[in-house]
């Protein structure tokens, strides 16, 4: 069994659900109280993936970065050395997808060879959805990647998104 350790940053505006996605993936829990992330919080989860040559273990070091900050030296230092990013938007607020483009470009300035996936969160708020699959697909294509529509609240497709990224990293 081969073991890998990968740094993954979650990027996106305030209150798109970055912290909730991490809590759901790492601890399988959800808390609907909003507490803004200050700076950065690092979580860790080890995932086993079956590959052609057997089983591989990937330890994901998941960096939850404060949302909505202008790109600055501090954020640049948090991003440095990342193997991947999850670009998170809120499916009920179309502007959060627009803002991701700048954040993605800043991420790639620091980590040109890194990988990304796009996650549209809050899929459970079906009556408030403001972004279409087509918009997410078009945005994802800019970065040559896939997108997932998730719900941190129900857990829908959260595990799949993180596991897909782990697979891409191997």
Secondary structure as UniProt FT lines:
FT   STRAND          2..11
FT   TURN            14..15
FT   HELIX           18..27
FT   STRAND          40..51
FT   TURN            52..53
FT   STRAND          54..65
FT   HELIX           73..79
FT   TURN            80..81
FT   STRAND          84..90
FT   TURN            91..92
FT   HELIX           95..110
FT   TURN            112..113
FT   STRAND          115..121
FT   TURN            123..124
FT   HELIX           126..128
FT   HELIX           133..142
FT   TURN            143..144
FT   STRAND          147..149
FT   TURN            152..154
FT   TURN            156..157
FT   HELIX           158..169
//
